[in-house]
Amino acid sequence: MGITIEIPDDVLTGLRIPINQDPKKRLRIELALRLYERGLASFGVARRICGLSKGEFMELLIREKIPLHYDEEELKHDIEVAKKLAKET
């Protein structure tokens, strides 16, 4: 199931989206950034909304000066995953 957001043509033409950019993609990126910034979407969910890879979304966050949400619990999880991967090699 997905959600469709209707944006009237006059509103769409009133946005300052550069002509060379796809308005749909740009709006998906803006939505993803704001949801992530406000803590309403995780990193993974936000990057899927805008259709970017992990690296691309990370670069976008840096360009937009949006801090990465990374807490102690996530750090512990990442350390455990790294330890497991190190044992496999």
N, C-alpha and C positions, 0 to 999 in steps of 0.2 A: 504494500500500500504506500502511496506517495501523496504528497500535498502539492497542489497547484495554486500558485498565487497569481491572481489576475491584476495586471497593472495597466490602467487605461493608456491608450496611445498618447494622449496629450501629456500625461505625466511622464511617460517614457521619453518622449521627445524633449521634455523639460529638464531631464537629467543631464549632467555634464560628463557623459561618457564619451571618450574620444571616438571619432568615426571609425577608426581602424580596429576598435575592440568590439567583440560580440557582447551586446548588452546582457544577454542571459548569463553568460559566463561571468561577466563583471559583477552582476547582482548576486550570483551564487558565492563569489569570492567575498564580497562585502558582508553578506549574511554570515558566512562561516567565520570571518574575522571577528565580527561583533559578538557572535554567540560564544566563541572561544574566549575572547577578551573578558566577557562578563561571567565566565565560568558555567555557562549553560550548555556547552558542548565540550567534550574531551578533545584532545589533539586528534585522535583517530577519527572521530565523528566529524569534526570540522574539516579535516583534509578531504574526507570522502564527499562532503557537501560540495566542495569546490572542485573536486576531481583532480587533486594534485598528489604527487608522491610525497613521502615523508620529508625528503630533502627539499623539495620545492616549497612545501608548506612552511618548513622551518625558515627558509630564505625569505619567504613572504612575511613571516612574523618579525624577522630581523629588520627588514626594510620598513615595516610599519611601526617599528619600535614597540611591539607588543611582547611583554615578558612571557617566557615559557612557564607554564604552571607545572611545577615539579616539586613534590613534597617528599618528606622523609620516607613515607611508606613506599612511594614509587622508587626511590633510591634503593631501599632494601630489596625490593622485588628485582630490580635490574642487577644488583650484585649477585643475588641467588641465581639468576639466569646466566650471568657471566661465568659463575663458578661451575655450573652444570655443563656449559658449552666448553669450558677449559678442560674438563675431565674427559669429554668425548674426543678431543683431538690428540 
